[in-house]
Amino acid sequence: MAAELVQLYDTVGPRGVGALDTARTVAPITRSDERLLPVADELAPLLAQPGIVRGSVLATQGPGALTLATALAAEASRAGGWTAAVGLGRMGISAVAERGASLDRWAFVDHPGDATAEVLNALIGSVDVILLAGSVRMAAAHSRRLRARLRERGTAVIEVAEPGPARQHHGNAFSPDVTVAVERAAWTGLGQGHGRIRARRAEVVAAGRGAASLPRRAVLWLPDSDGRITPVRGAISTVGFDRPAPVDLSQAGVDPTDPSVTFLPQRRAG
């Protein structure tokens, strides 16, 4: 794998060379039998499991998509894992540091160009998380092979949508298992043409396939006035609906064929 990483030198920008040199000895920090990568406690309620499933693909959309993706990946680097940002030349190193990420475990491949598939192929299995620009496109055959490699090697991908309102997935490099979208966001601190931007309140919804088919919602400061991702106090963090447990209606004296009988779903918070 070290030889494959050396081949990336021709495609990385100035920020990426030093990190990829260190990556000669990179190996995923989690054993292959451990399925989850850690995420910050503030973001864990958005996911069906308390972490990012290895080999899975997430997508972040809407205003603050890059901030959200960085925050999702930061905990893995704090725990000793490696992250690579591919095609995200707009990502500021200071912003990554503000999310609490360990910069000495991040690599930046700003402009992979036509070598995107080769870059991803080299990184998969050598890093734990790949942040990938949503504008990246690949041939369908490359995407299928790389998706199988992700599952085999346990690297997770977070695709980051381009700036703009949240929108549905349309032909990105991979079809995401979970989409985490900022549906509404507003900055605080500004007056009528004056003041300083201090914090952004965001309503975030996560939904996907399988265990993630139940939408989860969180209201977060993305970031707060100190640059951190924190829950908004007093807001309902997550809401979903559980499937009601089977009930023996005959024991309750209810005729289940009676059209006047109405069954209401149970509401769950948390």
C-alpha positions in Angstrom: 0.0 0.0 0.0 2.9 2.4 0.6 3.9 2.2 -3.0 0.4 3.1 -4.1 0.4 6.1 -1.8 3.7 7.3 -3.3 2.0 7.4 -6.7 -0.4 10.1 -5.3 2.4 12.7 -5.1 1.7 13.8 -8.7 -2.0 14.5 -7.9 -1.9 16.1 -4.5 -1.7 19.8 -3.8 0.9 21.5 -1.6 -1.1 20.7 1.6 -1.3 17.0 0.9 2.3 16.0 0.2 3.5 16.1 3.8 0.5 14.2 5.1 0.8 11.5 2.5 4.5 11.1 3.3 3.5 10.3 6.9 0.8 8.0 5.4 3.5 5.5 4.3 2.9 3.7 7.6 -0.8 4.3 7.8 -3.2 1.5 8.9 -6.8 1.7 10.0 -6.8 2.2 13.8 -9.7 -0.2 14.3 -9.5 -3.9 14.0 -11.4 -5.4 11.0 -13.9 -7.0 13.4 -14.8 -3.7 14.9 -17.6 -2.2 12.8 -17.9 1.4 14.1 -15.8 4.5 13.8 -16.4 6.9 16.7 -18.3 10.2 16.3 -18.8 13.1 18.7 -21.5 12.6 21.3 -23.4 15.6 19.9 -23.8 13.9 16.5 -24.3 10.3 17.6 -28.1 10.6 18.0 -28.4 11.3 14.2 -27.1 7.8 13.4 -28.8 4.5 13.8 -25.7 3.1 15.6 -23.4 5.1 17.9 -20.8 5.6 15.2 -20.1 5.4 11.5 -20.3 1.9 10.1 -17.1 0.9 8.5 -17.4 0.4 4.7 -20.5 2.6 4.6 -21.1 5.9 2.6 -22.6 8.9 4.2 -23.6 12.2 2.4 -23.9 15.6 3.9 -26.1 18.2 2.2 -27.4 21.8 2.7 -25.9 24.9 4.2 -23.1 23.8 6.5 -22.5 20.5 4.7 -18.8 20.8 4.9 -18.8 21.8 8.5 -21.1 18.8 9.3 -18.9 16.4 7.4 -15.8 17.6 9.1 -17.4 17.3 12.5 -18.5 13.7 11.7 -14.9 12.7 10.8 -13.1 14.6 13.5 -13.7 12.1 16.3 -12.0 9.3 14.4 -8.8 11.4 14.0 -8.9 12.3 17.7 -9.0 8.6 18.5 -5.9 8.0 16.4 -7.4 7.3 13.0 -6.6 8.8 9.6 -8.8 11.0 7.4 -8.3 12.1 3.8 -10.1 15.0 2.1 -10.4 14.5 -1.7 -11.5 17.2 -4.1 -12.2 19.7 -1.3 -9.8 22.5 -2.0 -12.3 24.9 -0.3 -11.7 23.2 3.0 -9.7 25.4 5.4 -7.2 23.8 7.7 -8.1 26.2 10.5 -11.8 25.1 10.2 -10.7 21.4 10.5 -8.7 22.3 13.6 -11.7 24.1 15.1 -13.8 20.9 14.8 -11.2 19.3 17.2 -9.6 17.1 14.5 -6.0 16.0 14.8 -4.4 17.7 11.8 -1.3 15.4 11.8 -3.7 12.6 10.8 -5.4 14.4 7.9 -4.3 14.3 4.3 -5.5 16.7 1.6 -5.8 15.8 -2.0 -7.2 19.1 -3.3 -7.5 18.4 -7.0 -7.4 14.7 -8.0 -8.6 15.5 -11.5 -8.9 12.5 -13.8 -7.0 10.4 -11.3 -9.9 10.3 -8.8 -10.5 6.6 -9.0 -6.8 5.9 -8.6 -6.5 8.2 -5.6 -9.5 6.6 -3.9 -8.2 3.1 -4.7 -4.9 3.9 -2.9 -6.6 5.5 0.1 -9.2 2.8 0.7 -7.8 0.5 3.4 -5.0 3.0 4.3 -7.2 5.6 6.0 -10.3 5.3 8.1 -12.5 8.1 6.6 -12.5 9.8 3.2 -14.2 13.1 2.8 -15.1 13.3 -0.9 -16.4 16.3 -2.8 -19.9 15.7 -4.1 -19.0 17.1 -7.4 -16.6 14.2 -8.1 -17.8 11.9 -10.8 -16.5 8.5 -11.8 -17.4 5.8 -14.3 -20.1 3.4 -13.0 -17.7 0.5 -13.3 -15.1 2.3 -11.1 -17.7 3.2 -8.6 -18.9 -0.4 -8.2 -15.4 -1.7 -7.8 -14.5 0.9 -5.2 -17.7 0.4 -3.3 -16.9 -3.3 -3.0 -13.4 -2.3 -1.8 -14.8 0.0 0.8 -16.9 -2.8 2.3 -13.9 -5.2 2.2 -11.3 -2.8 3.7 -13.6 -1.0 6.1 -13.0 2.6 5.0 -16.0 5.0 5.3 -16.7 7.7 2.9 -18.5 11.0 3.6 -19.6 12.8 0.4 -19.9 16.5 0.8 -22.5 18.4 -1.4 -21.5 21.6 -3.0 -22.7 24.8 -1.3 -26.4 25.5 -1.7 -29.7 24.3 -0.4 -30.2 20.6 0.6 -31.1 18.5 -2.4 -31.5 14.8 -3.3 -28.6 12.7 -4.3 -28.0 12.9 -8.1 -25.3 10.8 -9.6 -22.5 11.3 -7.1 -19.5 9.0 -6.9 -21.4 6.6 -4.6 -25.0 6.1 -3.6 -25.1 6.9 0.1 -26.4 4.6 2.8 -27.3 7.6 5.0 -27.9 11.2 4.0 -27.4 13.9 6.7 -29.0 17.1 5.5 -29.2 20.6 7.0 -32.8 21.5 6.2 -32.8 25.0 7.8 -30.0 27.1 9.1 -29.7 30.7 10.4 -26.7 32.8 11.6 -27.0 34.8 14.8 -25.2 37.9 15.8 -26.1 40.1 12.9 -28.2 43.3 13.2 -29.6 45.5 10.5 -26.5 45.7 8.4 -24.1 45.5 11.3 -22.7 43.1 13.9 -20.6 39.9 13.7 -21.6 36.4 12.7 -21.3 34.4 16.0 -23.2 31.1 15.7 -25.3 29.1 13.2 -28.4 27.3 14.4 -29.2 24.3 12.1 -31.9 21.7 11.9 -30.3 18.5 10.8 -32.2 15.4 9.5 -30.5 12.0 8.8 -32.2 9.2 6.9 -31.2 6.3 4.8 -31.5 2.6 4.1 -32.0 -0.4 6.4 -31.6 0.5 10.1 -31.3 4.2 9.1 -34.7 4.3 7.4 -36.2 5.9 10.4 -35.5 9.7 10.1 -33.6 11.3 13.0 -33.6 15.0 13.7 -31.2 17.2 15.7 -31.1 20.9 16.3 -27.5 22.0 16.6 -25.3 25.0 16.8 -23.2 24.4 13.7 -21.0 25.9 15.1 -21.7 27.8 18.3 -20.0 31.1 19.3 -16.9 29.2 20.5 -16.6 27.3 17.2 -17.9 24.0 18.6 -20.7 21.7 17.5 -23.2 21.6 20.4 -27.0 20.8 20.8 -29.4 23.7 21.1 -30.7 23.7 24.6 -34.5 23.2 24.9 -34.8 21.8 21.4 -36.1 18.3 20.7 -33.0 16.5 19.6 -34.4 13.5 17.8 -37.9 12.3 17.0 -39.0 9.1 15.3 -41.7 6.6 15.2 -41.3 3.0 16.5 -43.3 0.1 15.1 -46.0 -0.7 17.7 -45.5 -4.1 19.4 -48.0 -6.8 18.4 -51.1 -6.8 20.5 -53.6 -9.6 21.1 -56.7 -7.6 20.4 -59.0 -10.5 21.2 -57.9 -10.4 24.8 -58.8 -6.7 25.0 -62.3 -7.4 23.6 -61.6 -5.6 20.4 -62.7 -6.8 16.9 -59.7 -6.0 14.6 -62.0 -6.1 11.6 -64.1 -3.3 13.0 -63.5 -0.3 10.7 -64.2 2.1 13.5 -61.0 1.0 15.4 -58.1 3.3 14.8 -54.5 2.5 15.6 -52.0 5.4 16.3 -48.2 5.1 15.9 -46.2 5.5 19.0 -44.0 8.6 19.2 -40.5 8.3 20.4 -38.1 11.1 21.5 -34.4 10.5 21.8 
